[in-house]
């Protein structure tokens, strides 16, 4: 037993001594060669593209009719009936509600009677004037005939007197008769003219009374028509403010009418974004899972109290007024070399990219012109592909190998 143990210990000792003996070095590079060998980093690259950096944005918008009116009652009275329901589409001139026309109809009948009375008074005055002027006209004609006779006799008398056929006394009598006839004619003419002036003034006054009565009649007819409150234009009755049995006054709002044939979307943007959407810019309105084309038509240009600019776009499509939607628009942020945002590196205040030139990564400073979060427009990339994605260990001047 002791001999067996002795042999075992001898075998173990031999094996241990053999493991501690010198080894043969495997052929390999020397430490100096390993330190001088260049380190090459495999990278992927992107090619910068010159272009305009755009960004798609969305904003909340409210859809409203391009034309809306608070239609008021043009007469006072009790509401007899409302002929349409809220949300109904009506044509221009269609009756929406009726007021009690009883008082207006009484006023209309009285106005009609006033016109008839004024016309009767005028006609009677015209007949009276014609009857009163006829004798005066006859007197004037008679006086004129007498004057013509007296004038002829006086001229003949003067000729006879010059021939010595009559005496001075007879000529004087003929002259006196002529003067008397002339005075009678002048008096008759004045009486007729005075009567004509008076008649003309009376008739003019009566004609004014007829015109006044006619104006009152027209007003009464409008008052009757105003008991029917009509739609001033075609559209949708968005809201009704009165009920049957209520009393309304002239001018009190009766219903709200919206022209839904043309819709507008109002939205607010920061001033710098609003400035990039001039009038005529095309947008998209998103509502109910659908997209509707829209065009910018108005802009306040001046920020409001919330420092946002309000814009209005005309919408093409059939949407419910008052709906809340999303407006989607494209902004042109900057023009320059377009790169993925991940290609940029920042150190302090310096921003740079790695451009592959001659098999090396060259650190190149750039100026960021625009940023969408995923893409950037930069200035300063002169040429060559840009490393993207950028390995964390990559440094300026490192040897690189471009891989696909």
C-alpha positions as CSV (number, residue, x, y, z in Angstrom):
1,X,0.0,0.0,0.0
2,X,2.8,2.4,0.9
3,X,4.6,1.6,-2.3
4,X,1.5,2.3,-4.4
5,X,1.2,5.7,-2.8
6,X,4.8,6.5,-3.5
7,X,4.4,5.7,-7.2
8,X,1.3,7.9,-7.4
9,X,3.1,10.9,-5.9
10,X,6.0,10.4,-8.2
11,X,3.7,10.5,-11.3
12,X,2.0,13.6,-10.2
13,X,5.3,15.4,-9.6
14,X,6.5,14.5,-13.1
15,X,3.4,15.8,-14.6
16,X,3.6,19.1,-12.7
17,X,7.3,19.6,-13.8
18,X,6.4,18.9,-17.4
19,X,3.6,21.6,-17.3
20,X,6.0,24.2,-15.9
21,X,8.6,23.8,-18.7
22,X,9.3,26.4,-21.5
23,X,6.7,26.7,-24.3
24,X,7.2,27.3,-28.0
25,X,5.9,30.7,-29.1
26,X,3.3,30.6,-31.9
27,X,4.1,32.7,-34.9
28,X,2.3,36.1,-34.6
29,X,2.9,39.9,-35.1
30,X,5.3,41.6,-32.9
31,X,4.0,44.1,-30.3
32,X,5.6,46.9,-32.3
33,X,3.8,45.8,-35.4
34,X,0.5,45.6,-33.5
35,X,0.8,49.2,-32.2
36,X,1.6,50.7,-35.6
37,X,-1.2,49.0,-37.6
38,X,-4.0,51.6,-38.5
39,X,-7.5,51.2,-36.9
40,X,-10.3,51.2,-39.5
41,X,-13.9,51.8,-38.7
42,X,-16.7,50.5,-40.8
43,X,-19.3,53.2,-41.5
44,X,-22.4,53.9,-43.5
45,X,-22.9,57.2,-45.3
46,X,-25.6,59.4,-46.9
47,X,-25.2,61.8,-49.7
48,X,-26.3,65.4,-48.9
49,X,-29.0,66.7,-51.2
50,X,-29.6,70.3,-52.0
51,X,-33.2,71.2,-51.6
52,X,-35.9,72.8,-49.4
53,X,-36.6,71.4,-46.0
54,X,-40.3,71.0,-45.4
55,X,-42.3,70.0,-42.4
56,X,-45.9,68.8,-42.2
57,X,-47.8,70.3,-39.2
58,X,-51.3,70.2,-37.9
59,X,-53.4,72.6,-36.0
60,X,-56.9,72.6,-34.6
61,X,-59.6,74.4,-36.7
62,X,-63.2,75.4,-36.4
63,X,-65.5,75.1,-39.4
64,X,-68.0,77.9,-39.9
65,X,-70.1,79.2,-42.8
66,X,-68.5,81.9,-45.0
67,X,-71.8,83.8,-44.6
68,X,-74.0,83.8,-41.6
69,X,-76.8,86.1,-40.5
70,X,-78.8,86.8,-37.4
71,X,-82.2,87.4,-39.0
72,X,-84.4,89.7,-37.0
73,X,-88.2,90.4,-37.1
74,X,-89.1,93.4,-39.2
75,X,-92.4,93.8,-37.5
76,X,-93.9,93.5,-34.0
77,X,-96.5,90.9,-33.1
78,X,-97.2,87.5,-31.7
79,X,-95.6,84.5,-33.4
80,X,-98.3,82.4,-35.0
81,X,-96.2,79.6,-36.4
82,X,-92.6,78.5,-37.1
83,X,-92.6,76.7,-40.4
84,X,-89.2,75.0,-40.4
85,X,-87.1,73.2,-37.8
86,X,-83.6,73.8,-36.8
87,X,-81.1,72.3,-39.3
88,X,-83.6,72.6,-42.2
89,X,-82.3,73.9,-45.5
90,X,-84.3,76.8,-46.9
91,X,-84.4,78.7,-50.2
92,X,-84.0,82.5,-50.6
93,X,-87.3,84.2,-49.8
94,X,-88.8,81.1,-48.1
95,X,-91.0,81.9,-45.1
96,X,-89.5,80.7,-41.8
97,X,-92.0,82.1,-39.3
98,X,-95.3,84.1,-39.4
99,X,-96.4,86.8,-37.0
100,X,-100.1,87.7,-36.3
101,X,-101.0,90.1,-39.3
102,X,-104.4,91.4,-37.9
103,X,-103.2,94.8,-36.9
104,X,-101.1,95.3,-40.0
105,X,-104.1,94.3,-42.2
106,X,-106.4,96.8,-40.4
107,X,-103.7,99.5,-41.0
108,X,-103.6,98.4,-44.7
109,X,-107.3,98.8,-45.1
110,X,-107.3,102.3,-43.5
111,X,-104.5,103.3,-45.8
112,X,-106.4,102.1,-48.9
113,X,-109.4,104.2,-47.8
114,X,-107.2,107.2,-47.3
115,X,-105.9,106.9,-50.8
116,X,-109.5,106.7,-52.2
117,X,-110.5,109.8,-50.2
118,X,-107.6,111.8,-51.4
119,X,-108.3,110.9,-55.0
120,X,-111.9,111.9,-54.6
121,X,-111.0,115.3,-53.2
122,X,-108.6,115.9,-56.0
123,X,-111.1,114.9,-58.7
124,X,-113.8,117.1,-57.1
125,X,-111.4,120.1,-56.9
126,X,-110.5,119.6,-60.6
127,X,-114.2,119.7,-61.6
128,X,-114.8,122.7,-59.4
129,X,-111.8,124.5,-60.8
130,X,-113.0,123.8,-64.3
131,X,-116.4,125.2,-63.6
132,X,-115.2,128.3,-61.9
133,X,-112.7,129.2,-64.6
134,X,-115.1,128.9,-67.5
135,X,-117.0,132.2,-66.8
136,X,-113.8,134.0,-66.2
137,X,-112.4,132.7,-69.5
138,X,-115.6,133.8,-71.2
139,X,-115.4,137.3,-69.7
140,X,-111.8,137.5,-70.8
141,X,-112.7,136.5,-74.4
142,X,-115.6,139.1,-74.4
143,X,-113.4,141.8,-73.1
144,X,-110.8,141.0,-75.7
145,X,-113.4,141.2,-78.5
146,X,-114.6,144.6,-77.1
147,X,-111.1,145.8,-76.9
148,X,-110.4,144.9,-80.6
149,X,-113.6,146.8,-81.7
150,X,-112.8,149.9,-79.6
151,X,-109.2,149.9,-80.9
152,X,-110.3,149.6,-84.5
153,X,-112.8,152.5,-84.1
154,X,-110.2,154.7,-82.4
155,X,-107.7,154.2,-85.2
156,X,-110.4,155.0,-87.8
157,X,-111.4,158.1,-85.8
158,X,-107.9,159.4,-85.8
159,X,-107.7,159.0,-89.6
160,X,-111.1,160.8,-90.0
161,X,-110.0,163.5,-87.6
162,X,-106.9,164.1,-89.6
163,X,-109.0,164.4,-92.7
164,X,-111.3,166.8,-91.0
165,X,-114.3,164.5,-91.2
166,X,-115.0,164.4,-87.4
167,X,-114.6,166.8,-84.6
168,X,-112.2,166.6,-81.7
169,X,-115.0,165.8,-79.3
170,X,-115.9,162.6,-81.3
171,X,-112.2,161.6,-81.4
172,X,-112.0,162.1,-77.6
173,X,-115.0,159.9,-77.1
174,X,-113.5,157.1,-79.3
175,X,-110.3,157.3,-77.3
176,X,-112.2,157.1,-74.0
177,X,-114.1,154.0,-75.2
178,X,-110.8,152.4,-76.3
179,X,-109.2,153.0,-72.8
180,X,-112.3,151.7,-71.1
181,X,-112.2,148.5,-73.2
182,X,-108.5,148.0,-72.5
183,X,-109.0,148.4,-68.8
184,X,-111.9,145.9,-68.9
185,X,-109.7,143.4,-70.8
186,X,-106.8,143.8,-68.3
187,X,-109.2,143.3,-65.4
188,X,-110.7,140.2,-66.9
189,X,-107.2,138.8,-67.6
190,X,-106.1,139.4,-64.1
191,X,-109.2,137.8,-62.6
192,X,-108.6,134.7,-64.7
193,X,-104.9,134.5,-63.8
194,X,-105.7,134.9,-60.1
195,X,-108.3,132.2,-60.2
196,X,-105.9,129.9,-62.1
197,X,-103.1,130.4,-59.6
198,X,-105.4,129.7,-56.7
199,X,-106.8,126.6,-58.4
200,X,-103.3,125.4,-59.3
201,X,-102.1,125.7,-55.7
202,X,-105.2,124.0,-54.4
203,X,-104.8,121.2,-56.9
204,X,-101.1,120.8,-56.1
205,X,-101.9,120.5,-52.4
206,X,-104.5,117.9,-53.1
207,X,-102.1,116.0,-55.4
208,X,-99.5,116.0,-52.5
209,X,-102.2,114.6,-50.2
210,X,-102.9,111.8,-52.7
211,X,-99.1,111.0,-52.9
212,X,-98.8,111.0,-49.1
213,X,-101.8,108.6,-48.8
214,X,-100.2,106.4,-51.4
215,X,-96.9,106.3,-49.5
216,X,-98.8,105.3,-46.4
217,X,-100.5,102.6,-48.3
218,X,-97.1,101.2,-49.5
219,X,-95.9,101.3,-46.0
220,X,-98.9,99.4,-44.8
221,X,-98.4,96.8,-47.5
222,X,-94.8,96.3,-46.4
223,X,-96.0,96.0,-42.8
224,X,-98.3,93.2,-43.8
225,X,-95.5,91.5,-45.8
226,X,-93.1,91.9,-42.8
227,X,-95.3,89.6,-40.7
228,X,-93.8,86.8,-42.7
229,X,-90.1,86.6,-41.7
230,X,-88.2,85.1,-44.7
231,X,-84.8,83.8,-45.4
232,X,-82.6,86.6,-47.0
233,X,-80.5,83.9,-48.8
234,X,-80.4,80.2,-49.3
235,X,-78.9,78.2,-46.4
236,X,-79.5,76.2,-43.3
237,X,-81.5,77.4,-40.3
238,X,-78.9,76.8,-37.7
239,X,-80.9,78.1,-34.7
240,X,-84.4,79.5,-33.9
241,X,-84.7,82.0,-31.1
242,X,-88.6,82.3,-30.8
243,X,-91.5,80.0,-30.2
244,X,-95.2,80.1,-31.3
245,X,-97.2,82.3,-28.9
246,X,-94.3,84.6,-28.0
247,X,-94.4,88.3,-28.7
248,X,-91.5,89.7,-30.7
249,X,-90.5,93.3,-31.4
250,X,-89.3,94.7,-34.6
251,X,-85.5,94.1,-34.8
252,X,-85.5,91.3,-32.3
253,X,-83.5,88.3,-33.6
254,X,-85.7,85.5,-34.8
255,X,-83.3,82.8,-36.3
256,X,-79.7,82.3,-37.4
257,X,-79.2,81.4,-41.0
258,X,-76.0,79.9,-42.4
259,X,-74.9,79.7,-46.0
260,X,-73.2,76.2,-46.0
261,X,-72.5,76.3,-49.7
262,X,-69.2,78.0,-48.8
263,X,-67.4,76.9,-45.6
264,X,-64.4,78.4,-43.8
265,X,-61.9,76.9,-41.4
266,X,-60.4,79.3,-38.8
267,X,-57.2,78.3,-37.0
268,X,-54.3,80.0,-35.2
269,X,-50.6,79.7,-35.8
270,X,-47.4,81.2,-34.4
271,X,-46.4,84.3,-36.4
272,X,-43.4,82.7,-38.1
273,X,-45.5,79.8,-39.3
274,X,-48.3,82.1,-40.4
275,X,-45.9,84.1,-42.4
276,X,-44.9,81.0,-44.5
277,X,-48.6,80.5,-45.5
278,X,-49.4,83.4,-47.8
279,X,-52.9,83.9,-49.2
280,X,-53.6,81.2,-51.8
281,X,-51.6,78.5,-49.9
282,X,-53.1,75.0,-50.2
283,X,-54.0,73.1,-47.1
284,X,-55.9,69.9,-46.1
285,X,-58.7,69.8,-43.6
286,X,-59.1,66.5,-41.7
287,X,-62.5,65.6,-40.4
288,X,-64.3,62.3,-39.9
289,X,-61.5,60.3,-41.3
290,X,-61.5,62.2,-44.6
291,X,-59.4,64.9,-46.1
292,X,-60.9,68.1,-47.7
293,X,-58.9,70.6,-49.8
294,X,-58.7,74.1,-48.4
295,X,-57.2,77.4,-49.5
296,X,-56.0,80.3,-47.3
297,X,-58.2,83.3,-47.9
298,X,-57.6,85.6,-45.0
299,X,-54.9,86.4,-42.4
300,X,-55.0,88.8,-39.5
301,X,-51.2,89.2,-39.9
302,X,-51.1,90.7,-36.4
303,X,-50.8,88.3,-33.4
304,X,-53.7,88.5,-31.0
305,X,-53.6,88.5,-27.2
306,X,-52.4,84.8,-27.3
307,X,-49.6,85.8,-29.6
308,X,-51.0,83.7,-32.4
309,X,-52.1,84.8,-35.8
310,X,-55.6,83.9,-37.0
311,X,-55.9,82.5,-40.5
312,X,-59.1,81.6,-42.5
313,X,-59.2,79.0,-45.2
314,X,-62.0,78.3,-47.7
315,X,-63.0,74.6,-47.5
316,X,-64.3,72.5,-50.4
317,X,-66.7,69.9,-49.2
318,X,-69.9,69.3,-47.2
319,X,-69.1,69.6,-43.5
320,X,-71.4,70.5,-40.6
321,X,-71.0,74.1,-39.5
322,X,-69.4,74.4,-36.1
323,X,-67.4,71.2,-36.4
324,X,-63.9,70.9,-34.9
325,X,-61.3,69.6,-37.3
326,X,-57.6,69.5,-37.9
327,X,-55.9,71.5,-40.6
328,X,-52.7,70.0,-42.1
329,X,-50.2,72.2,-43.8
330,X,-46.7,72.0,-45.2
331,X,-44.0,74.6,-44.1
332,X,-40.9,75.4,-46.1
333,X,-38.4,75.8,-43.3
334,X,-35.0,76.3,-45.1
335,X,-33.0,75.7,-48.2
336,X,-29.7,74.0,-48.0
337,X,-28.0,70.6,-47.7
338,X,-30.5,68.0,-46.5
339,X,-29.3,65.4,-44.0
340,X,-30.8,63.1,-41.3
341,X,-30.8,64.9,-37.9
342,X,-28.7,62.0,-36.5
343,X,-25.8,62.9,-38.7
344,X,-25.1,66.0,-36.6
345,X,-22.8,66.1,-33.6
346,X,-22.6,68.9,-31.1
347,X,-19.6,69.9,-29.0
348,X,-20.1,73.0,-26.9
349,X,-21.5,75.6,-29.3
350,X,-20.1,73.9,-32.3
351,X,-22.1,71.6,-34.6
352,X,-20.4,69.4,-37.1
353,X,-20.6,66.3,-39.3
354,X,-18.1,63.7,-40.4
355,X,-17.4,63.8,-44.2
356,X,-15.6,60.9,-45.7
357,X,-12.6,62.1,-47.7
358,X,-9.7,60.0,-48.8
359,X,-10.8,57.1,-46.7
360,X,-10.9,59.2,-43.5
361,X,-13.6,60.8,-41.4
362,X,-13.1,64.6,-41.6
363,X,-14.9,66.7,-39.0
364,X,-16.7,69.5,-40.9
365,X,-18.4,72.4,-39.0
366,X,-22.0,73.2,-40.3
367,X,-24.6,75.7,-39.6
368,X,-28.1,74.5,-39.1
369,X,-30.7,76.4,-41.2
370,X,-33.8,74.3,-40.3
371,X,-34.7,71.3,-38.3
372,X,-37.8,69.1,-38.3
373,X,-36.6,66.7,-35.6
374,X,-35.7,64.0,-38.1
375,X,-34.2,65.9,-40.9
376,X,-32.1,69.1,-41.1
377,X,-31.0,71.7,-43.6
378,X,-27.4,72.7,-43.1
379,X,-24.8,75.0,-44.6
380,X,-21.1,74.1,-44.8
381,X,-21.1,70.7,-46.4
382,X,-18.8,71.2,-49.4
383,X,-18.8,67.7,-50.8
384,X,-18.4,64.0,-50.1
385,X,-20.7,61.6,-48.3
386,X,-21.6,62.2,-44.7
387,X,-21.3,59.5,-42.0
388,X,-24.7,58.3,-40.8
389,X,-25.3,56.8,-38.3
390,X,-22.2,58.1,-36.5
391,X,-20.3,55.5,-34.4
392,X,-19.8,56.8,-30.8
393,X,-16.0,56.1,-31.0
394,X,-15.5,57.9,-34.3
395,X,-13.0,60.8,-34.2
396,X,-11.6,63.4,-36.6
397,X,-9.1,61.7,-39.0
398,X,-10.0,58.1,-38.2
399,X,-9.7,55.7,-41.1
400,X,-13.0,54.5,-42.3
401,X,-14.4,51.9,-44.6
402,X,-17.7,52.6,-46.2
403,X,-20.1,49.7,-46.2
404,X,-23.5,49.3,-47.6
